[in-house]
Amino acid sequence: MADNFWYRGMYVCPDVDILLYALADNVDASKGWGLSSDTFAIKETIDIYEQQTSWFFLGDRDLALSLRRTQLLQRGWKLSAIISHFAASLGLPNVVIPCTDDQVQTHILTSLGQLHLQEFWVKNHGEPAATGVQYRGSEGARPERRVLSALREADRIVICPANPVTSILPILSVDGIRKALMGSDAERVAISPMIGESPISGPAAKLMRAIGSAPDSKSVASLYSGLIDKMLIDPGDESQAGEILSTGAEAVPAPILMNDFEGERRLARSVLGV
């Protein structure tokens, strides 16, 4: 949720939206974000009047979702209610719940000053030197009640191979989430986002170093200490199994790189089978 930000007067929720589009089987597979067959007429027109190229891309239908979300927020709707409304509008039986209705945003301390994650990664391509990370708004943020219920009632909890610094730790920074995860009776499985010292995607290695952690699976397991029972790691990283076990989690070698749909299905079977 800490990827959310205000852009051109709209509240944009990139991670939530990509979940909705993917579950609706309408994500643009060629880019990995946005809606398939979307157009960019509005963006291109705004660029003409601003006499510069936008640094954040929103397609026309993607932009419509952000516009509607902003309208509903201004009418007093909670973000979780808006997301549920969007899911129902798309005919999704799946439940997508934000960890909090409060605004929590990831800011990166860089050589250019403090930048929102979107400015750091999208606008500046992750190039500035990073020296620290802050989750602004996390102090006092309250968990969405259904999140705590889901953690209590789950049979299995999966921490996906997302960037631990920008996707997982912001969720854990919300009061009550970490405690609920620690106290859950579910089988708790994480998928490492690292292969060797390289992230599967994104700036995870750079930002791991920014918070004082090495960019490898054993360091990710340390960040999740007490929260997971098992971690799926690349077979080439089996040498880290002992150090991962010392954090309280069993390392399970498995193919974790998803290059195609079959790779996704294979990893899902592994997650459900351990």
C-alpha positions in Angstrom: 0.0 0.0 0.0 2.9 2.4 0.5 3.4 2.6 -3.3 0.2 4.7 -3.4 0.7 8.4 -4.1 -1.0 11.6 -5.3 -0.3 12.3 -8.9 -1.9 15.2 -10.8 -4.6 15.5 -8.2 -5.5 11.8 -8.3 -4.9 9.1 -5.8 -3.1 6.3 -7.6 -2.7 2.8 -6.2 -0.5 0.9 -8.6 -0.2 -2.4 -6.7 -3.9 -2.6 -5.9 -4.8 -1.9 -9.5 -2.5 -4.4 -11.0 -4.0 -7.0 -8.6 -7.5 -6.2 -9.8 -6.5 -6.2 -13.5 -4.6 -9.5 -13.1 -7.5 -11.2 -11.3 -9.8 -9.9 -14.0 -7.4 -11.4 -16.6 -7.0 -8.0 -18.2 -3.5 -7.0 -17.4 -1.2 -5.9 -20.2 1.2 -8.9 -20.3 3.6 -7.1 -22.7 4.3 -4.4 -20.1 3.4 -6.2 -16.9 1.3 -3.3 -15.7 -1.8 -1.4 -16.8 -4.8 -2.7 -18.8 -4.4 -4.6 -22.1 -5.2 -2.6 -25.2 -5.3 0.6 -23.2 -4.7 3.9 -25.0 -2.8 7.0 -23.9 -4.7 9.9 -25.5 -5.2 11.8 -22.3 -1.6 11.5 -21.2 -0.4 12.6 -24.7 -2.7 15.5 -24.7 -1.7 16.7 -21.2 2.0 16.4 -22.3 1.2 18.8 -25.2 -0.2 21.5 -22.9 2.5 21.0 -20.2 5.2 21.0 -23.0 6.9 18.1 -21.3 6.7 14.3 -21.2 4.9 12.8 -18.2 7.1 10.6 -16.0 4.3 8.4 -14.7 2.3 6.5 -17.3 -1.4 6.0 -16.9 -3.5 4.7 -19.8 -6.9 6.2 -20.4 -8.9 3.4 -18.7 -6.3 3.1 -16.0 -6.6 6.8 -15.4 -10.4 6.5 -15.2 -10.1 4.1 -12.3 -7.9 6.6 -10.4 -10.3 9.4 -11.1 -13.2 7.4 -9.8 -11.2 6.4 -6.7 -10.3 10.0 -6.0 -14.0 11.0 -6.3 -15.1 8.4 -3.8 -12.3 9.3 -1.4 -13.5 12.9 -1.5 -17.0 11.7 -0.7 -15.7 10.0 2.5 -15.4 6.4 1.3 -12.7 4.3 2.9 -10.1 3.0 0.5 -10.9 -0.6 1.4 -14.6 0.0 0.5 -13.5 1.5 -2.8 -11.4 -1.5 -3.6 -14.2 -3.9 -2.8 -16.5 -1.8 -5.0 -14.1 -2.0 -7.9 -13.6 -5.7 -7.5 -17.4 -6.3 -7.5 -17.7 -4.0 -10.6 -15.1 -6.2 -12.4 -17.1 -9.4 -11.4 -14.3 -10.7 -9.2 -15.1 -13.2 -6.5 -11.7 -12.6 -4.9 -11.2 -10.3 -2.0 -8.5 -7.7 -2.3 -8.0 -5.9 1.0 -5.5 -3.1 1.8 -3.5 -3.5 5.0 -4.8 -0.1 6.2 -7.2 2.7 5.1 -4.7 5.2 6.4 -2.1 6.7 4.0 1.3 5.1 4.4 4.0 6.0 1.9 7.5 4.8 1.3 10.1 7.5 1.0 13.7 6.9 0.0 16.5 9.0 1.4 18.8 9.7 -1.6 21.6 11.8 -2.9 18.8 14.0 -4.4 17.0 14.3 -1.1 13.9 12.5 0.1 11.9 11.0 -2.7 8.6 9.1 -2.8 9.2 5.5 -4.0 7.6 6.3 -7.4 9.8 9.3 -7.9 12.9 7.2 -7.0 12.0 4.2 -9.1 9.9 5.5 -12.0 11.0 9.1 -12.4 14.6 8.7 -11.6 14.9 5.0 -12.7 16.4 4.0 -9.3 19.7 5.7 -10.1 20.2 8.0 -7.1 22.3 6.7 -4.2 20.0 5.4 -1.5 20.9 5.8 2.1 17.7 5.0 4.0 14.0 4.2 3.8 11.1 5.7 5.7 7.4 4.6 5.9 5.7 7.9 6.4 2.3 7.7 8.1 2.9 4.2 9.5 3.0 5.5 13.1 -0.6 5.6 14.1 -1.9 3.7 11.0 -4.6 1.2 11.9 -5.0 -2.2 10.2 -8.1 -2.9 8.2 -10.2 -5.2 10.4 -10.6 -7.9 7.7 -6.9 -8.2 7.4 -6.5 -9.2 11.0 -9.4 -11.6 10.7 -7.9 -13.2 7.6 -4.5 -13.7 9.3 -6.3 -15.3 12.3 -8.4 -17.6 10.1 -6.0 -18.5 7.4 -4.7 -22.1 6.8 -1.8 -20.8 4.8 -0.2 -17.4 4.5 2.1 -16.7 1.6 4.6 -13.8 1.5 5.2 -13.3 -2.2 8.6 -12.7 -3.8 8.0 -8.9 -3.8 10.6 -6.3 -2.8 10.9 -6.8 1.0 11.8 -3.2 1.6 9.0 -1.5 -0.4 6.2 -4.1 -0.5 6.4 -6.3 2.6 8.0 -4.2 5.4 5.5 -1.3 4.8 2.7 -3.7 5.5 4.4 -5.0 8.6 5.0 -1.4 9.8 1.2 -1.0 10.4 0.4 -1.5 14.0 -1.0 -5.0 14.7 -0.1 -6.7 11.4 3.3 -8.1 12.6 1.8 -9.3 15.9 -1.1 -11.0 14.1 1.2 -12.7 11.7 3.5 -13.9 14.5 0.5 -15.3 16.4 -1.1 -17.0 13.4 -1.6 -20.8 13.5 -1.4 -20.9 9.7 1.5 -22.5 7.7 3.5 -19.4 6.9 5.5 -19.6 3.6 7.7 -16.9 2.0 9.2 -17.0 -1.5 12.6 -15.4 -1.6 12.8 -12.4 -4.0 16.5 -13.0 -4.4 18.6 -15.4 -6.5 22.1 -15.2 -5.3 22.7 -11.5 -4.7 20.4 -10.4 -7.5 16.7 -9.5 -7.1 14.1 -11.2 -9.3 13.0 -7.7 -10.3 13.2 -4.1 -9.2 15.6 -2.2 -6.9 15.4 -4.7 -4.0 19.2 -5.2 -3.8 19.9 -1.5 -3.7 17.3 -0.8 -1.1 18.3 -3.9 1.0 21.7 -2.3 1.3 20.1 1.1 2.1 18.6 -0.5 5.3 21.8 -2.3 6.2 21.0 -5.7 4.9 22.8 -7.9 2.4 20.9 -8.6 -0.8 20.4 -12.3 -0.4 17.8 -14.8 0.8 19.3 -15.3 4.3 19.0 -11.5 4.9 15.4 -11.6 3.7 14.7 -14.5 6.1 16.2 -12.4 8.9 13.8 -9.5 8.1 10.9 -12.0 8.3 12.2 -13.7 11.5 9.4 -15.0 13.6 6.9 -14.5 10.8 7.5 -17.5 8.6 7.9 -21.2 8.9 9.4 -21.9 5.5 11.1 -20.0 2.7 11.3 -21.2 -0.9 14.8 -20.4 -2.3 16.5 -21.0 -5.6 18.3 -24.3 -5.7 21.6 -22.5 -6.3 21.2 -20.8 -2.8 21.1 -24.1 -0.8 24.3 -23.0 0.9 22.3 -20.4 2.8 19.9 -23.0 4.2 21.7 -23.2 7.6 21.7 -19.4 8.1 18.0 -19.3 7.1 17.2 -22.0 9.6 18.9 -19.9 12.3 16.3 -17.2 11.7 13.5 -19.8 12.5 12.5 -20.8 9.0 13.2 -24.0 7.0 14.7 -23.3 3.6 13.1 -25.3 0.8 14.9 -25.3 -2.6 12.6 -24.9 -5.5 12.5 -23.2 -8.9 11.2 -19.7 -7.9 11.8 -17.8 -11.2 8.5 -17.3 -13.1 9.2 -16.8 -16.8 5.8 -17.9 -18.1 2.4 -19.1 -17.0 3.6 -22.7 -16.4 6.4 -21.3 -14.2 3.8 -19.5 -12.2 1.7 -22.6 -11.8 4.7 -24.7 -10.8 5.7 -22.2 -8.1 2.1 -22.1 -6.9 2.0 -25.9 -6.5 5.3 -25.7 -4.6 3.9 -23.0 -2.2 0.8 -25.1 -1.5 2.8 -28.3 -1.2 5.4 -27.4 1.4 
